[in-house]
Amino acid sequence: MPAAEQRDEVEMLWLMLLIRRFEERASQQYQAQKIGGFCHLYIGQEAVVTGAVATTRFDDYVITAYRDHAHALARGTSANACMAELFGKDTGCSRGLGGSMHFFDKEHHMYGGHAIVGAHVPLACGLAFACKYRNEDRVTLCFFGDGAINQGAFHEALNLAALFKLPVIFICENNLFAMGTSVERSTSLKQIIDRAEGYDIPGCVVDGMNFRHVRDTLSEVVASIRKDPHPAFVEARTYRYRGHSMSDPASYRTKEQLEKYRLDDPITRLRAQLTREGKLTNEKFDELDKEAKRIALEAVKFAEESEEPPLEKLYDYTYANGAVKAAPSLPKNNSAAEKKAAAAS
Ligand SMILES: Cc1ncc(C[n+]2csc(CCOP(=O)(O)OP(=O)(O)O)c2C)c(N)n1
């Protein structure tokens, strides 16, 4: 089967570095309390999203769950807009109203950032249905964690995708855990990929720590879908190096397991492959890494210097067509002293 077009590997290594350095900075800023709410890092899983976007077109659709920083960066959302979103600033990709779990960027066809486990899988079907209805040859990439595969919405979505032959790739990022619950404890199947068989959807397993394996497999799947629309399922076996979220010490897994996957770092692996083949020097790698670090640091500065969204924008983008136009009942200043004075009056 002819493979879909692929992007340059050194460029994709750079993208992995950007994602890694961006999230390391985000982690630091979260600890410094510059970022509020939840924050789930993707560190360790970079080969999955980069391998997938390396073989798709700019106008293909991407939708994912709440571990979404990497998906936005991979789609082309700027590090500035991503960091500003984490800081809750008006310049963020969701105007500072979404935060870590709700990155959104229509211009780059990144349709979220969804916090409810499994809830975006039917939305992916909607995107794919729209493409098919309009006779477009776009593919929808729907990423989700292993925790999503036992949700009702997931099953309904796969059934409809198969019935309607929708051009969607369900990409399960199996990092072995849903919060602190291991796949073995939550799922009756021996392997996740068997879920696809239940809906007569073709499926395959990829090494999610190996950029080339993800890209080459996805490349064939994408080419097949563009020729004749149909759903596909890919189980990417991967690992997150950090806890479920910033507040999780990850005591449910062993040091040995973490160490085993650390030795299989997707960035180190692609770097070694390219170096062995004479496509990358140590100097070039250092240059790329330095640039990724610089962009991440600049994004922090940009986020810090950006303004917060004005209070009257609180309900913007929440309801359709301005169903709630403003927040008239909110006090202008909600400082503790003002609230007390207002209550007393
Ligand atoms: C419907 C629903 N139930 C429970 C939760 C709480 N919750 C947040 S994250 C999470 C684990 C999801 O794990 P997984 O889908 O494997 O994604 P990963 O964290 O591995 O990326 C759960 C249960 C939720 N957000 N939505």
The ligand as a Gaussian input file, in Angstrom:
#p B3LYP/6-31G(d) Opt

LIG

1 1
 C      -16.336000      10.445000      32.799000
 C      -15.178000      10.748000      33.725000
 N      -14.960000       9.921000      34.772000
 C      -13.920000      10.162000      35.597000
 C      -13.100000      11.226000      35.392000
 C      -11.909000      11.471000      36.315000
 N      -10.677000      11.166000      35.604000
 C       -9.905000      12.173000      35.177000
 S       -8.580000      11.610000      34.376000
 C       -9.018000      10.009000      34.596000
 C       -8.141000       8.889000      34.057000
 C       -8.155000       8.775000      32.578000
 O       -7.087000       7.985000      32.158000
 P       -6.753000       7.737000      30.654000
 O       -7.993000       7.857000      29.833000
 O       -6.024000       6.461000      30.548000
 O       -5.830000       8.952000      30.209000
 P       -4.327000       9.291000      30.649000
 O       -4.423000      10.019000      31.948000
 O       -3.601000       8.010000      30.770000
 O       -3.807000      10.166000      29.583000
 C      -10.190000       9.932000      35.296000
 C      -10.829000       8.668000      35.673000
 C      -13.372000      12.073000      34.294000
 N      -12.625000      13.129000      34.012000
 N      -14.404000      11.786000      33.465000

